[in-house]
Amino acid sequence: VIIGSLWQRPDAYPTPPGEVEPEQESHDIDVDASPVTFEQIRQSVSQAEPAQRQAYEESLRGNKISWDGYVEEVRLTLSGVYEVFVDMNPPESEPNTYDVVFEVPEATALALKKDQHIRFTGVVWSVVNVVGSCKVQLMDAIVQ
């Protein structure tokens, strides 16, 4: 059961919060990205009471992330936009379902393959509670 609407399009991109100081510099991660992981979000959302969950989900909006995941699917929407659906668990884990979704340019979309391991950055637009997990929608996403 999905609570809320993941697919509401924003009128404008969210304004990111102030700069986040990285805990340590690394060439493997985006040093401006928030240190929050998808697993931390999934745990917090699944364990929180509804009132706390909504406040937590809203607090994540605008945070820049840098994560790794696996391509579950790439779709061309009716509006002509390509969306990438990413499973944050390895392909051999069950069930295989997407956890993160974001738009990409056509060239990127056509280059991606199912189960391909990717690193991506983006800005959290929404987090939606799904029984036992959550779905995260990103804006301004880039596959690295």
C-alpha positions as a LaTeX table, in Angstrom:
\begin{tabular}{lrrr}
\hline
Residue & $x$ (\AA) & $y$ (\AA) & $z$ (\AA) \\
\hline
Val1 & 0.00 & 0.00 & 0.00 \\
Ile2 & 1.45 & 3.34 & $-1.01$ \\
Ile3 & 0.55 & 6.25 & 1.23 \\
Gly4 & 0.62 & 9.60 & $-0.52$ \\
Ser5 & 1.43 & 10.37 & $-4.11$ \\
Leu6 & 4.95 & 9.83 & $-5.35$ \\
Trp7 & 4.17 & 11.10 & $-8.81$ \\
Gln8 & 3.05 & 14.66 & $-8.17$ \\
Arg9 & 5.27 & 16.86 & $-10.29$ \\
Pro10 & 6.72 & 19.94 & $-8.61$ \\
Asp11 & 6.11 & 23.39 & $-10.04$ \\
Ala12 & 9.75 & 24.13 & $-9.32$ \\
Tyr13 & 12.72 & 22.24 & $-8.02$ \\
Pro14 & 13.17 & 22.27 & $-4.26$ \\
Thr15 & 15.61 & 24.73 & $-2.80$ \\
Pro16 & 18.41 & 22.66 & $-1.21$ \\
Pro17 & 19.20 & 23.45 & 2.42 \\
Gly18 & 22.52 & 25.09 & 3.38 \\
Glu19 & 25.76 & 23.44 & 2.49 \\
Val20 & 26.44 & 20.15 & 4.27 \\
Glu21 & 30.01 & 19.74 & 5.48 \\
Pro22 & 31.38 & 16.30 & 4.52 \\
Glu23 & 32.68 & 14.14 & 7.33 \\
Gln24 & 35.63 & 13.13 & 5.20 \\
Glu25 & 36.67 & 13.86 & 1.67 \\
Ser26 & 36.60 & 10.98 & $-0.78$ \\
His27 & 36.92 & 10.75 & $-4.53$ \\
Asp28 & 34.24 & 8.04 & $-4.55$ \\
Ile29 & 31.41 & 10.15 & $-3.17$ \\
Asp30 & 29.90 & 13.55 & $-3.79$ \\
Val31 & 31.39 & 15.60 & $-0.95$ \\
Asp32 & 28.38 & 17.96 & $-0.93$ \\
Ala33 & 25.93 & 15.09 & $-0.47$ \\
Ser34 & 24.14 & 14.41 & 2.79 \\
Pro35 & 25.58 & 11.46 & 4.72 \\
Val36 & 22.11 & 9.88 & 5.06 \\
Thr37 & 21.87 & 6.43 & 3.46 \\
Phe38 & 18.88 & 4.79 & 1.85 \\
Glu39 & 18.93 & 2.08 & 4.54 \\
Gln40 & 18.73 & 4.74 & 7.28 \\
Ile41 & 15.74 & 6.30 & 5.55 \\
Arg42 & 14.05 & 2.92 & 5.05 \\
Gln43 & 14.49 & 2.00 & 8.74 \\
Ser44 & 13.35 & 5.37 & 10.04 \\
Val45 & 10.27 & 5.47 & 7.82 \\
Ser46 & 9.22 & 1.90 & 8.59 \\
Gln47 & 9.67 & 2.25 & 12.37 \\
Ala48 & 8.19 & 5.72 & 12.92 \\
Glu49 & 4.65 & 6.53 & 13.98 \\
Pro50 & 2.63 & 8.31 & 11.25 \\
Ala51 & 3.10 & 11.83 & 12.69 \\
Gln52 & 6.84 & 11.38 & 13.12 \\
Arg53 & 7.12 & 9.70 & 9.72 \\
Gln54 & 5.56 & 12.65 & 7.93 \\
Ala55 & 7.84 & 15.13 & 9.70 \\
Tyr56 & 10.89 & 12.96 & 8.91 \\
Glu57 & 9.90 & 12.58 & 5.26 \\
Glu58 & 9.48 & 16.35 & 4.96 \\
Ser59 & 12.88 & 16.95 & 6.62 \\
Leu60 & 14.56 & 14.90 & 3.89 \\
Arg61 & 13.20 & 17.03 & 1.06 \\
Gly62 & 15.98 & 19.07 & $-0.54$ \\
Asn63 & 18.83 & 16.89 & 0.76 \\
Lys64 & 21.41 & 16.00 & $-1.86$ \\
Ile65 & 22.34 & 12.31 & $-1.85$ \\
Ser66 & 24.96 & 10.11 & $-3.47$ \\
Trp67 & 24.04 & 6.41 & $-3.51$ \\
Asp68 & 24.72 & 3.13 & $-5.33$ \\
Gly69 & 21.98 & 0.83 & $-6.61$ \\
Tyr70 & 20.91 & $-1.50$ & $-9.41$ \\
Val71 & 18.81 & $-0.63$ & $-12.44$ \\
Glu72 & 15.44 & $-2.34$ & $-12.11$ \\
Glu73 & 13.78 & $-0.71$ & $-15.11$ \\
Val74 & 13.94 & 2.27 & $-17.47$ \\
Arg75 & 10.65 & 3.66 & $-18.76$ \\
Leu76 & 9.61 & 6.27 & $-21.26$ \\
Thr77 & 6.63 & 8.14 & $-19.79$ \\
Leu78 & 3.62 & 9.36 & $-21.75$ \\
Ser79 & 5.08 & 12.87 & $-21.49$ \\
Gly80 & 8.26 & 11.71 & $-23.27$ \\
Val81 & 10.51 & 11.71 & $-20.19$ \\
Tyr82 & 12.77 & 8.78 & $-19.31$ \\
Glu83 & 12.64 & 7.51 & $-15.73$ \\
Val84 & 15.08 & 5.10 & $-14.07$ \\
Phe85 & 13.79 & 2.80 & $-11.34$ \\
Val86 & 16.57 & 1.69 & $-9.02$ \\
Asp87 & 16.58 & $-1.25$ & $-6.60$ \\
Met88 & 18.88 & $-0.54$ & $-3.68$ \\
Asn89 & 19.38 & $-4.28$ & $-3.07$ \\
Pro90 & 21.52 & $-6.54$ & $-5.29$ \\
Pro91 & 19.68 & $-8.31$ & $-8.14$ \\
Glu92 & 19.97 & $-11.71$ & $-6.41$ \\
Ser93 & 17.95 & $-10.50$ & $-3.40$ \\
Glu94 & 14.19 & $-10.93$ & $-3.31$ \\
Pro95 & 11.87 & $-9.29$ & $-3.97$ \\
Asn96 & 13.25 & $-7.26$ & $-6.84$ \\
Thr97 & 11.41 & $-3.98$ & $-6.71$ \\
Tyr98 & 12.42 & $-0.41$ & $-7.13$ \\
Asp99 & 13.24 & 1.89 & $-4.22$ \\
Val100 & 14.36 & 5.08 & $-5.98$ \\
Val101 & 13.10 & 6.77 & $-9.14$ \\
Phe102 & 14.43 & 9.73 & $-11.11$ \\
Glu103 & 14.43 & 11.25 & $-14.58$ \\
Val104 & 17.41 & 10.98 & $-16.94$ \\
Pro105 & 18.26 & 12.24 & $-20.42$ \\
Glu106 & 17.53 & 9.91 & $-23.33$ \\
Ala107 & 21.22 & 9.07 & $-23.94$ \\
Thr108 & 21.62 & 7.94 & $-20.32$ \\
Ala109 & 18.37 & 5.97 & $-20.40$ \\
Leu110 & 19.35 & 4.09 & $-23.54$ \\
Ala111 & 22.78 & 3.20 & $-22.13$ \\
Leu112 & 21.43 & 1.61 & $-18.92$ \\
Lys113 & 20.83 & $-2.14$ & $-18.61$ \\
Lys114 & 18.71 & $-4.12$ & $-16.16$ \\
Asp115 & 20.63 & $-5.11$ & $-13.01$ \\
Gln116 & 23.47 & $-2.72$ & $-13.90$ \\
His117 & 25.23 & $-1.35$ & $-10.82$ \\
Ile118 & 25.14 & 2.47 & $-10.88$ \\
Arg119 & 26.21 & 5.37 & $-8.68$ \\
Phe120 & 23.90 & 8.36 & $-8.79$ \\
Thr121 & 23.40 & 11.71 & $-7.12$ \\
Gly122 & 20.27 & 13.75 & $-6.80$ \\
Val123 & 18.08 & 15.89 & $-4.58$ \\
Val124 & 15.35 & 14.20 & $-2.53$ \\
Trp125 & 11.97 & 15.41 & $-3.73$ \\
Ser126 & 9.72 & 12.98 & $-1.88$ \\
Val127 & 9.78 & 9.92 & 0.36 \\
Val128 & 6.68 & 7.75 & 0.47 \\
Asn129 & 5.98 & 5.05 & 3.02 \\
Val130 & 5.35 & 1.62 & 1.56 \\
Val131 & 4.64 & $-1.25$ & 3.96 \\
Gly132 & 8.05 & $-2.42$ & 5.18 \\
Ser133 & 9.98 & 0.01 & 3.00 \\
Cys134 & 9.78 & 3.33 & 1.21 \\
Lys135 & 10.06 & 4.89 & $-2.24$ \\
Val136 & 12.31 & 7.89 & $-2.83$ \\
Gln137 & 11.83 & 10.26 & $-5.76$ \\
Leu138 & 14.82 & 12.38 & $-6.77$ \\
Met139 & 15.13 & 15.59 & $-8.76$ \\
Asp140 & 18.23 & 16.84 & $-10.59$ \\
Ala141 & 19.62 & 13.30 & $-10.64$ \\
Ile142 & 22.80 & 12.33 & $-12.44$ \\
Val143 & 24.07 & 8.82 & $-13.13$ \\
Gln144 & 27.84 & 8.89 & $-12.69$ \\
\hline
\end{tabular}
